[in-house]
Structure formats: C-alpha cells, structure tokens
Amino acid sequence: MTDLQQINETPKRPVFLLVLVILSSINIGVSTIGSLTAVLGAKPDAEMVKKALLDYAEMREQLEKAGAADYTYIVDQMQTVTTHMFAHFHTYNAIQLVFLLLGLTGVIFMYQRKRLGFHFYIVYSIGLVLLPYFFNSMNQIPTILTVVGVLYGAVWVFMYGRNLHWINQ
C-alpha cells in the first residue's frame, strides 16, 4: 500500500469529537478570559468581600428558615473557600489559568489527533478539582464541591475517551 493510499483511507473526524471540541473550547475560552482578567486586574476590594460575606449570611438565614439548618456547615465551608480565594486572588487565578490553558491545549491536540491532548485534558480536569485544596485544608472544602467537580470532569473525559479510537490511528 502506498503512502497516498494510506492518506486517502484515513477515517474522517468523528462528528461527536467536533461537537465536544466546540463546546469545550467555548467553556474553557470563556473561563480563560475571566481568569486572565482576574490575574491582570485588581484584587477584590473590601466592598466586594463584604458583599460576598453578606450573601453567605443570607444563604445561612434562608436555610434556617427552610428548616435545613443542618446544611449551614456547607455555606460556612464555601465562605471559607471564598475568603481564602480572595486572600490569594492573583495566585489562585494564575494557577487556574495554567490549568485552563492546559485544557485548551489538550482539546486542540485531540482535534489534531494527538493522544497527548487526552492526557492534558485529564490533568486539566483533575487540576480544577484540586485547585481549592491548594489554598484550603481538606475539612474546609465542601465534599459536594469535590464530588460534583469529579463527576463533571469524569463525564467529559469519558466523552473524549469515546473518540480515542480515532485519535489513536
């Protein structure tokens, strides 16, 4: 078989992969713009921090009124995570930007049939889940935040994994 015949027999890019690449690029692109803006912008001022703390107090109050006071600890944990994120604002967003760029690179590589892109995407997915742990202790982070992050990332990795047959060729 000649090289020309092999080139002509290369299977077409799966439509599902193209859909995933478009959706991921939009999601990661918007997040990257937000993160880049945060890295280059000013740290949140006292008024913004105060507003966030008031929002958490309001959430706590609503849970208590609804008879779900047992779940206020989640709001307290989220408040702690947010407070630490504000305290390390530029560092937090810079690390997030690195993970987002790694994810975008992975998406582009997969589109170009490079298996390395799939591995980059896995690191990106895990990195975003672990990011809050860089600035908080384990008991300060709501378990639901980690579970939802892992499930969301796993679904996307699984969907990209369904296209590995084409990426490997």
N, C-alpha and C positions, 0 to 999 in steps of 0.2 A: 504494500500500500504506500503510495507516495505521500509526501507532506501536504500536497494540495488536496488530496482526497481526505486526509485526516482533518484538515481545516474545514472542509465543506461538511463533514459529518459531526462537527461539534454541536451538541444539543443546544437548543435555544434556552435562553434565560427563563426560568420559571416566572410566571406572572405573579405568583404569591410572593416570591422574593422581591420583585419590583414594588409590590404594594407595601411590604414590610420596610423596604429601604426608604420609600417616600414618607411613610408615617413616622418612622424613627428619625429621619432627617428633620422633619418639621418639629417633632418633640424635642430632640436634642438641640436643634438650632435655636429655638425659642429660649430654652433653658440656658444655652450658652450665652446668648445675648444678655439675659438677665444677670447671669453670674459675672460676665465681663463688665457690665455696667456697675455691678456692686464692687468688683475689685478696683475699678478705676474711680469710683465715686467716693463720696464721703461716708464715714461711719454713721449709723443711725444716731440722731440727736436724742437728747433727754426726753423731748416731747413724744417722739416715736416709741421709745422704750416704755414710757408711761402709758401710752395708748394700748400697747400690747399687754401690759400688766393689767390694765382695766378690762380688756377683753377677756383675759383669763379669769378674772374675778367674776365677771358677768356669766361666763360659762359655768363656773362653780355654783353660782347662785341659781342658775336655771336647772342644773342637775339636782340641787337640793329641793327646789320647788316641785320638780317632777318625781320626787321620791327615789331618786337614784344617787343618793349621797355616797353610796359605796364606791362609785366610779369617779369621785372627785380626785382621787390619787392620780388618775391618768392626766387630768388637767394640770395638776401640780407638777407632774413629771414633764409634761410638754412645756410648761412655763420655765422650768429649769433648763431644758434643752434650748429653748429660745433665748433665755438670758445668756447662756454660755455662747450661743452663736453670735449674739450681739457683741459680747465681750471680745470675741476673736473674729470679728466680722470679715476683715480682709483675708485673713489666713483661711478661714472656713470656705469662703467663696473662691479663693485661689485653688485650693485643693479640689473643690467641686468642679472648677473649670478644667483642671487637668483630667479628671475622670470623664467629663463630658466630651472633651476633645479626643480622648482615647476611644470613647464610644462612637463618636462620629467617624473617626479613622477606621474603626472596625467595620462600620456599616459600608463605608466606601470600599474597603478591601474586599468585603464579601461580594459586593456588587461587581468587583473586578475578578472574582473567582479565586481570591487568595484566602486560604484557610486561616491564616494568621488573624484575619479580621474577626473570625468567630471567637478566637481566644481573647482578643482585645475587648470584644463585646461582653464576654463573661466577666472579665476583670472590671469593666465599667459597671456592670450590673451589681457585682458584689461590692465594689468600692462605694457606690452611692448608698448602699445599705449600711456599710460600716462607718461612713463619714461622721455621723453623730457620736460614735464611740471614740473618735479621736479627741473629743472635747468634753466628754461626759463619762462618768463611771457607768458600769453596766446597770446598776439598780436605779439610775436616774432616767433611763430611757424606757418609754412605754413598750411593753412586749408587742402590743398590737402594731406599733410603728414598724418594728423589725419584721414581724410576720407578713404584714401587707407588702412591705418592700421586697422581701424574699419571694413571695408568691408572684408579685407583678414582674419582677426580673426573670423569674423562672419561666413564666408563660412566654415572654419574649424570646428568651434563649431557646426554649423548646420550639417555638415557631421558626426561628432561624435554623435550628438543628434539622428541621424537616427539609431544608434546602441543601444540606451538606452533600447530598448525592451529586448535585450539580457543581457545587464549589470544589469538590474533590477531584473532579475529572480534569 
